[in-house]
Amino acid sequence: MLINMTGVSISAKPRRDGRYQGYVLRDGQKRYLYGRSRAEVAEKIRQCIQEGTEPKKRKKERKRVPTFGEFYEKWISLYKEPTLKVKSLRSIRDTIKPALARFGDTPLDKISADDLQAFLISMKSTRSRDICFSTVRQMYEKAIASETVKKNPCDAVELKKHVYKKQKALSREEEARFLEAAKDSPHFFLFRFLLATGLRIGEALALRVEDITEGGISVTKDVVFEKGVRIEQDIPKTDAGRRVVPISDSLRSAVLDGKDTLVFPTTYNAAKCAIDRISRSTGIKVTLHILRHTYATRLSQARLPPKARQYFMGHEDERMTDGVYSDLQSEDIEKAAKIVRELFQ
């Protein structure tokens, strides 16, 4: 083979197939070229060398898709922490833990609907599953909006919806037994207060003496406890939470007696433990939230207008007050039955 310049060669004789062979050394590798004559091969070599002197077009680099865990942290810091309260943030972080454990290191676009389906089905608690799935869906919706991924695998997931068990309000007999059993508790007046006002526990624990006047209870804030630290927040659960709730003079005097700052200087955990002990000792199913549920039921039994009940409960939606918090108790059914019997005598 004849070598005319470094890295270039053209055969002096044709191959068995009649063609001449040449090569160009490019990036340490030989690129072979063929032609019917040496001149044809030389021309191809010249073109190949010319192409080599032109700048190569840079390949468009594919944008790296973040992992599920990386996008989650970005989503939380940019979109959730600036807008949500501490309790809501804590709820999100708690409910998404199983998904982080399963998909944390997986690129967001590599998680299929089948992967999600299998993972969610494996979760034992259907309630936790539904909340986790809802959070994952929100994440993917933001990922699509920010053009991080093109598809939301949640759209193809099919799950049987969790059926929430409705908590029952205390009957009047249960309420009386509960209050009798709570008399020796240091939280007795807190429990009475919750039954008589329907405040959320966080709203009650945030109250200061100046918030309770003859005009009623001014509800403008709530409080949460994060790792034992008391965090007071200016805005209640919803904007509708800002309200003035009526209170009897006797109860107002009782709860304010001897107080100068906080009306109920205790913690959520202490109050919960106290009411749990009473529930176990009496056999009455009662929680701090059931006290609020019972208040709503009493308002309904008193036949207060729906809008008034909605206002006192601090609900944005009237359907929440009637559909979730108001119970039809046995005494209400008997009263209704009596009316029906009289109608059709």
C-alpha positions as CSV (number, residue, x, y, z in Angstrom):
1,M,0.0,0.0,0.0
2,L,1.3,3.5,-0.9
3,I,1.3,6.1,1.9
4,N,1.1,9.7,0.7
5,M,0.8,11.4,4.1
6,T,0.6,10.4,7.7
7,G,-2.6,8.5,8.5
8,V,-3.6,8.1,4.9
9,S,-3.1,5.1,2.6
10,I,-4.2,3.9,-0.8
11,S,-3.6,0.4,-2.2
12,A,-1.3,0.2,-5.3
13,K,-3.2,-2.7,-6.7
14,P,-7.0,-3.5,-6.9
15,R,-8.5,-6.1,-4.6
16,R,-10.0,-9.3,-6.0
17,D,-13.3,-7.6,-6.4
18,G,-11.6,-5.0,-8.7
19,R,-11.9,-2.1,-6.3
20,Y,-9.1,-0.1,-4.8
21,Q,-8.9,0.3,-1.0
22,G,-7.8,3.2,1.1
23,Y,-8.1,4.4,4.6
24,V,-7.9,7.6,6.8
25,L,-6.8,7.4,10.4
26,R,-9.4,9.4,12.4
27,D,-9.3,9.6,16.2
28,G,-7.0,6.6,16.4
29,Q,-9.3,4.4,14.2
30,K,-9.1,3.6,10.5
31,R,-11.9,4.6,8.2
32,Y,-11.8,2.4,5.1
33,L,-12.9,3.9,1.7
34,Y,-13.3,2.1,-1.7
35,G,-13.4,3.1,-5.4
36,R,-13.0,1.8,-8.9
37,S,-9.8,3.7,-9.3
38,R,-7.0,5.1,-7.1
39,A,-8.2,8.6,-8.1
40,E,-11.7,7.9,-6.9
41,V,-10.4,6.6,-3.6
42,A,-8.1,9.7,-3.3
43,E,-11.1,12.0,-3.8
44,K,-13.1,10.2,-1.1
45,I,-10.1,10.5,1.2
46,R,-9.8,14.2,0.4
47,Q,-13.5,14.7,1.2
48,C,-13.2,12.7,4.4
49,I,-10.2,14.9,5.6
50,Q,-12.2,18.0,4.7
51,E,-15.1,16.9,6.8
52,G,-12.7,16.2,9.7
53,T,-11.6,19.9,9.7
54,E,-15.1,21.2,10.1
55,P,-16.4,21.6,13.7
56,K,-18.5,18.7,14.8
57,K,-22.1,19.5,15.7
58,R,-22.7,19.1,19.4
59,K,-25.2,16.5,20.2
60,K,-28.1,17.9,22.2
61,E,-27.7,16.7,25.7
62,R,-30.7,15.1,27.2
63,K,-32.0,16.9,30.2
64,R,-31.4,14.9,33.4
65,V,-34.7,13.9,35.0
66,P,-34.5,14.2,38.8
67,T,-35.2,11.2,41.1
68,F,-38.5,11.0,42.9
69,G,-36.7,12.0,46.1
70,E,-35.0,15.0,44.6
71,F,-38.2,16.3,43.0
72,Y,-40.1,15.8,46.2
73,E,-37.6,18.0,48.2
74,K,-37.8,20.7,45.5
75,W,-41.6,20.5,45.4
76,I,-41.8,20.8,49.2
77,S,-39.4,23.7,49.5
78,L,-40.7,25.8,46.5
79,Y,-44.4,25.1,46.5
80,K,-45.5,23.8,49.9
81,E,-43.4,25.3,52.7
82,P,-44.2,28.9,51.6
83,T,-48.0,28.3,51.6
84,L,-48.8,25.5,54.1
85,K,-49.0,25.6,57.9
86,V,-46.7,23.4,60.0
87,K,-49.3,20.8,60.7
88,S,-50.2,20.4,57.0
89,L,-46.5,20.1,56.1
90,R,-46.0,17.5,58.7
91,S,-48.9,15.5,57.4
92,I,-47.5,15.5,53.8
93,R,-44.1,14.4,55.0
94,D,-45.6,11.6,57.1
95,T,-47.9,10.3,54.4
96,I,-45.4,10.2,51.6
97,K,-42.7,8.3,53.6
98,P,-43.6,4.9,52.1
99,A,-43.4,6.3,48.6
100,L,-40.0,7.8,49.3
101,A,-38.7,4.5,50.7
102,R,-39.9,2.7,47.5
103,F,-39.1,5.2,44.8
104,G,-36.7,7.7,46.3
105,D,-33.7,6.9,44.1
106,T,-35.8,6.2,40.9
107,P,-35.9,8.9,38.1
108,L,-39.3,10.5,38.0
109,D,-39.9,9.4,34.4
110,K,-39.0,5.8,35.1
111,I,-41.8,5.1,37.5
112,S,-44.7,3.4,35.6
113,A,-48.4,3.2,36.4
114,D,-47.8,-0.5,37.1
115,D,-45.1,0.3,39.6
116,L,-47.4,2.7,41.4
117,Q,-50.3,0.3,41.3
118,A,-48.3,-2.6,42.8
119,F,-46.8,-0.3,45.5
120,L,-50.2,1.2,46.5
121,I,-51.9,-2.2,46.6
122,S,-49.2,-3.5,49.0
123,M,-50.1,-0.8,51.6
124,K,-52.2,-2.3,54.4
125,S,-54.0,0.9,55.5
126,T,-56.4,2.0,52.8
127,R,-56.6,5.5,54.3
128,S,-52.8,6.0,54.4
129,R,-52.8,4.6,50.8
130,D,-55.3,7.2,49.6
131,I,-53.5,10.1,51.2
132,C,-50.1,9.0,49.9
133,F,-51.5,8.5,46.4
134,S,-53.1,12.0,46.5
135,T,-49.7,13.5,47.5
136,V,-47.9,11.6,44.7
137,R,-50.5,12.8,42.2
138,Q,-50.0,16.4,43.2
139,M,-46.2,16.0,42.8
140,Y,-46.6,14.6,39.3
141,E,-49.0,17.3,38.3
142,K,-46.4,19.9,39.2
143,A,-43.7,17.9,37.4
144,I,-45.8,18.0,34.2
145,A,-46.5,21.8,34.7
146,S,-42.8,22.5,35.1
147,E,-42.0,20.2,32.0
148,T,-39.9,17.9,34.1
149,V,-41.9,14.9,32.8
150,K,-44.5,14.4,30.1
151,K,-46.8,11.8,31.6
152,N,-48.5,11.3,35.0
153,P,-48.5,7.6,35.8
154,C,-51.1,8.3,38.5
155,D,-53.7,8.7,35.7
156,A,-53.7,5.0,34.9
157,V,-53.8,3.8,38.6
158,E,-57.1,2.2,39.7
159,L,-57.8,1.8,43.4
160,K,-60.8,1.1,45.5
161,K,-61.6,4.2,47.5
162,H,-61.3,4.1,51.2
163,V,-64.6,4.3,53.1
164,Y,-64.3,6.6,56.0
165,K,-66.0,5.6,59.2
166,K,-68.1,8.5,60.4
167,Q,-67.5,9.3,64.1
168,K,-70.7,9.4,66.2
169,A,-71.5,12.3,68.4
170,L,-72.1,11.6,72.1
171,S,-75.7,11.0,73.1
172,R,-76.9,13.3,75.9
173,E,-76.6,10.4,78.4
174,E,-73.0,9.7,77.2
175,E,-72.2,13.4,77.4
176,A,-73.5,13.5,81.0
177,R,-71.5,10.4,82.0
178,F,-68.4,11.8,80.3
179,L,-68.5,15.1,82.1
180,E,-69.1,13.3,85.4
181,A,-66.0,11.1,84.9
182,A,-64.0,14.2,83.8
183,K,-64.6,16.2,87.0
184,D,-61.4,15.2,88.6
185,S,-59.3,15.8,85.5
186,P,-57.2,19.0,85.3
187,H,-58.6,19.4,81.8
188,F,-62.3,19.3,82.9
189,F,-63.0,22.9,81.9
190,L,-61.2,22.4,78.5
191,F,-63.5,19.5,77.8
192,R,-66.6,21.4,78.9
193,F,-65.4,24.3,76.8
194,L,-65.0,22.2,73.6
195,L,-68.5,20.7,74.1
196,A,-70.0,24.1,74.5
197,T,-68.2,25.9,71.7
198,G,-67.2,23.4,69.1
199,L,-63.7,24.9,68.7
200,R,-61.0,22.8,67.2
201,I,-58.4,21.8,69.8
202,G,-55.7,23.9,68.2
203,E,-58.0,27.0,68.2
204,A,-58.9,26.4,71.9
205,L,-55.3,26.0,73.0
206,A,-54.3,29.3,71.2
207,L,-56.9,31.4,73.1
208,R,-55.7,34.2,75.4
209,V,-57.7,35.8,78.1
210,E,-58.4,38.9,75.9
211,D,-60.0,36.7,73.2
212,I,-63.0,35.8,75.4
213,T,-65.3,38.7,76.2
214,E,-69.0,39.2,76.9
215,G,-69.5,39.4,73.1
216,G,-68.2,35.9,72.6
217,I,-65.0,34.0,71.7
218,S,-62.9,35.7,69.0
219,V,-61.2,32.9,67.0
220,T,-58.4,34.2,65.0
221,K,-55.5,31.8,65.4
222,D,-54.6,28.2,66.3
223,V,-51.6,26.4,67.6
224,V,-49.7,23.2,66.8
225,F,-46.9,21.4,68.6
226,E,-43.9,20.3,66.5
227,K,-41.5,18.1,68.4
228,G,-42.7,19.6,71.7
229,V,-42.4,23.2,70.5
230,R,-45.5,25.3,70.6
231,I,-46.1,27.1,67.3
232,E,-48.8,29.7,67.2
233,Q,-50.3,30.5,63.8
234,D,-52.3,33.6,62.9
235,I,-54.7,31.9,60.4
236,P,-57.1,29.1,61.5
237,K,-57.6,26.0,59.3
238,T,-59.6,28.0,56.7
239,D,-60.6,31.7,56.3
240,A,-64.0,30.7,57.5
241,G,-62.3,29.7,60.8
242,R,-62.2,33.4,61.7
243,R,-65.4,33.8,63.7
244,V,-67.0,34.9,67.0
245,V,-68.5,32.0,68.9
246,P,-71.1,32.5,71.7
247,I,-70.3,31.3,75.2
248,S,-72.4,31.4,78.4
249,D,-71.5,33.8,81.1
250,S,-71.1,31.0,83.7
251,L,-68.7,29.0,81.5
252,R,-66.8,32.2,80.5
253,S,-66.2,33.0,84.2
254,A,-65.2,29.4,85.0
255,V,-62.5,29.1,82.2
256,L,-61.1,32.6,82.9
257,D,-60.9,32.2,86.6
258,G,-57.3,32.9,87.7
259,K,-56.0,33.1,84.2
260,D,-53.9,36.1,83.0
261,T,-52.5,34.9,79.6
262,L,-53.4,31.6,78.1
263,V,-56.9,30.3,78.8
264,F,-55.8,26.7,78.6
265,P,-52.0,26.4,79.4
266,T,-51.6,22.8,78.3
267,T,-50.5,20.8,75.3
268,Y,-52.4,18.8,72.7
269,N,-50.7,15.5,73.9
270,A,-51.6,16.1,77.5
271,A,-55.3,16.8,76.6
272,K,-55.4,13.8,74.3
273,C,-53.9,11.4,76.9
274,A,-56.4,12.7,79.5
275,I,-59.5,12.1,77.3
276,D,-58.2,8.7,76.2
277,R,-58.0,7.6,79.9
278,I,-61.6,8.8,80.5
279,S,-62.7,6.9,77.4
280,R,-61.1,3.7,78.6
281,S,-62.5,4.0,82.1
282,T,-66.1,4.8,81.1
283,G,-66.2,2.6,77.9
284,I,-67.5,5.7,76.0
285,K,-66.0,6.3,72.6
286,V,-64.9,9.9,73.0
287,T,-62.0,11.9,71.5
288,L,-61.2,15.6,71.3
289,H,-62.7,15.7,67.8
290,I,-65.9,13.9,68.9
291,L,-66.5,16.8,71.4
292,R,-66.6,19.1,68.4
293,H,-68.8,16.6,66.5
294,T,-71.2,16.6,69.4
295,Y,-71.4,20.4,69.5
296,A,-72.4,20.4,65.8
297,T,-75.1,17.8,66.5
298,R,-76.6,19.9,69.3
299,L,-76.8,22.9,67.0
300,S,-78.7,20.8,64.5
301,Q,-81.0,19.4,67.2
302,A,-81.7,23.0,68.3
303,R,-82.8,23.7,64.6
304,L,-80.4,26.6,64.1
305,P,-80.4,27.8,60.5
306,P,-77.8,26.0,58.4
307,K,-75.8,29.2,57.7
308,A,-75.6,29.9,61.4
309,R,-74.4,26.4,62.2
310,Q,-71.8,26.7,59.4
311,Y,-70.5,30.0,60.8
312,F,-70.2,28.8,64.4
313,M,-68.4,25.6,63.2
314,G,-66.0,27.6,61.0
315,H,-66.7,25.6,57.9
316,E,-66.3,27.0,54.3
317,D,-68.9,24.5,53.0
318,E,-72.4,24.1,54.5
319,R,-72.4,20.5,53.3
320,M,-69.5,19.7,55.6
321,T,-71.5,20.9,58.6
322,D,-74.6,18.9,57.8
323,G,-73.1,15.8,56.0
324,V,-70.1,15.1,58.3
325,Y,-70.6,16.7,61.6
326,S,-74.3,16.5,62.3
327,D,-75.7,13.2,63.5
328,L,-79.3,12.1,63.5
329,Q,-79.7,10.6,67.0
330,S,-82.3,8.3,68.4
331,E,-84.2,11.1,70.1
332,D,-84.4,13.0,66.8
333,I,-85.7,9.9,65.1
334,E,-88.4,9.4,67.7
335,K,-89.5,13.0,67.5
336,A,-89.7,12.7,63.7
337,A,-91.7,9.4,64.0
338,K,-94.2,11.1,66.3
339,I,-94.8,13.9,63.8
340,V,-95.2,11.3,61.0
341,R,-97.7,9.3,63.1
342,E,-99.8,12.4,63.8
343,L,-99.7,13.4,60.1
344,F,-101.3,10.1,59.1
345,Q,-103.8,9.4,61.9
